[in-house]
Amino acid sequence: LKKLYLSGCLELTAIQEGKVFFEPLRFSNLQILHVDQCPKLKGVRVRSPCLKEVNLNKNAELVQVKVVSFLKPETHFQECPKLDSSKMKLERMKESDLEEISQELRNDESFILSALK
């Protein structure tokens, strides 16, 4: 998955892993994330080594964003009145994450190949 566009998801409250301990949702190849006009969205936590662009516009309830990537993605947070800059975290991945990412990619490839058989 290289591009993810979500718009007008009326019941979407979060993009993350976990229900108690929130972790970034992992994407191996995601480059573009657009999430717009989701009225109940409160948090976005994603991890992708090649994320280039993050657009989270017109999300009235959005209060927290965490993006983990090797790159520094271009970001847009327009019309998110509850989003405070102290709750926006853009973290750079560490080189130690490379082995974990490589394993995820191998697992993705194995899964796809087994599904095609």
N, C-alpha and C positions, 0 to 999 in steps of 0.2 A: 504494500500500500504506500504510494508516494504522495497522494493528495487526499485530504479529508475535508469535505465541505459539509457543514451542518447548519441549517437555517430554519428558524421557526419551530424548533423542537419544544413543544409546550410543556412537557413533563421532565425534560432533562435537567437534573440538578447538579451533576458533577461528571467530570471526565477524569478518572483516576482508578487506581486499584485499591481494594480493601474497603471494609465497612467500619472498622475501628481505627486501625493504623493506616493512614492514607499514604500511599506510595504513588509515584508517577506511573502512569500507564505507558507501557513500553511499545515502541514502534521501531522496527529495525531499519526501515527505509523511508519513513515519513519525511517529506521535504516541505510540504505546505499544509498548514492547519488554519482553517477558517471556521469560526463558530460565531454566528450572528443571530440576533433577535431570538434568543432562548430565554424567556422571561423568568424562569426559575433557576437558571444556572448560577451556582454560587462559587464553584471551584474548578479550576483546570490544572491538572498536574500531568505533564507528559515528558517522556524521555525518548529522544531520537538522536542518533549521532549526526545525521545530515539535515536537520531541520533548518530551513532557510527563511521561512516566513511564518509569522503567527499573527492572525487577525482575529481579535475578539471584540467585535463592535456591537453596540446596542444590546448589551446584556445588563439589564437594570439591576439585578441582584448579585452580580459578580463581585466577590470580595477577596478572592485569593487566586494567584497564578504562580505556578512553578514550572519552569521549562529547563530541562537539562539536555545539553547538546554540545558536540565538539565545536560547532560553528556558533557565531553570534547572530541569531536570526533577526531579521527585520521585524519589528513589532508594531502593532496598531491596536490601541485600546480606546476607541472613541465611543462616547455616550455610554460609559460604564460609571455612573455617578458614585457608587459605593466602593469602587476600587481605589485603594490608597497605595501610593508608591511603596510604602513599607511592606505591603503584602504581595509585591511582585518580585519574584526571584528568578533571575536568569543565571543558571549555573553552567559552568563549563565542565564537560566530562573530563575525567582523569585518564591518563594513559593506561592505568591499571584496569580500566573498564573494557579495554580492547578485547581481551580474551573472552570475557562474558558476552560481548556483542558478537564476536566470531562464532561462539557456540550457539547463540540464538539464531544466527543466520543459517548455520548448518542444520539446526533443528527445523527451521522453516522449509529449507530445501528438501530435507528428508520427508517431512509431512506432505509436501506437495507431490513429490515423486511417488509416495505410497498411495496417495489418493488417485493418481492417474493410472495405476495398475489395475 
